[in-house]
C-alpha cells in the first residue's frame, strides 16, 4: 500500500542527506530525481515503490554534449522495510556513492583544485588550466 506520508518523509530525508546543493526534479514517469553536490556527486531516484542511489558519472559525446550516465550503487524497496532500517540503509548507499565519486576526482597540478574526471583535460590537469597553460582552443 502506498503511503504519502512516508513518501514525503523520504523526499525530505533525501534532500537533507545528499551533498548540497540538492536539485530536485520530477520526471515524466512521476519519479523524483535528486542530484546532490556541486559538481554533482550523488543521484537518487524516488518512485512510489523504491529508491535508487547512484554515483554521478557521465561522458562527453562531443565537445558540447555531456551525457549523464549515473552508476547504480543500490535500490531499496522502501515500502517493505521498517523505517529505521530503511533510513540506515539509504544513508549507507548515499555515503558509498559519494565516497566512490570523490575518489575519482584528481588534484590539478597547476591550480590544486580537486576536479571531477569529466572536467580533466589530461591526467592531473583540469580543463581551465589546460586552456591557460597550453593555449588549446575549444
Residue pairs with C-beta under 8 A, 6 or more apart in sequence:
1 79
2 48
2 79
3 79
6 78
6 79
6 83
7 46
7 48
9 83
10 46
10 51
10 78
10 90
11 24
11 32
11 46
13 87
13 90
14 22
14 34
14 44
14 46
14 51
14 90
15 22
15 24
15 34
17 90
17 91
17 94
18 34
18 35
18 36
18 37
18 41
18 42
18 44
18 94
19 36
19 37
19 41
19 42
19 98
20 36
20 37
20 38
21 36
21 37
21 38
22 34
22 35
22 36
23 34
23 35
23 36
24 32
24 33
24 34
25 32
25 33
25 35
26 32
26 33
27 33
27 45
29 47
30 47
30 48
31 45
31 46
31 47
32 45
32 46
33 43
33 44
33 45
34 43
34 44
34 45
34 46
35 42
35 43
35 56
36 42
36 43
36 44
37 56
37 98
37 101
39 56
39 116
39 119
40 56
41 55
41 56
41 97
41 98
41 101
41 102
42 53
42 54
42 55
42 56
42 94
42 97
42 98
42 101
43 53
43 54
43 55
43 56
43 68
43 70
43 97
44 51
44 52
44 53
44 54
44 94
45 51
45 52
45 54
49 77
49 78
49 79
50 75
50 76
50 77
50 78
51 75
51 76
51 78
51 90
52 72
52 74
52 75
52 76
53 72
53 73
53 74
53 75
53 90
53 93
53 94
53 96
53 97
54 70
54 71
54 72
54 73
54 97
55 70
55 71
55 73
55 97
55 98
55 100
55 101
56 68
56 70
56 97
56 101
57 68
57 69
57 70
57 71
57 101
58 66
58 67
58 68
58 69
58 70
58 118
59 66
59 67
59 69
59 118
60 66
60 67
60 118
61 67
63 138
66 118
71 100
73 93
73 96
73 97
73 100
74 89
74 93
74 96
76 86
76 89
76 90
76 93
78 86
81 89
101 116
102 114
104 116
104 117
105 114
105 115
105 116
105 117
106 114
106 115
106 117
106 120
106 123
106 124
107 113
107 114
107 115
107 124
108 115
108 120
108 124
108 125
108 126
108 129
109 124
109 125
109 129
110 125
110 126
110 129
110 132
110 133
111 126
111 128
111 129
113 126
115 126
119 126
119 127
120 126
120 127
121 127
121 129
121 130
121 131
121 134
121 136
122 130
125 133
130 136
131 137
131 138
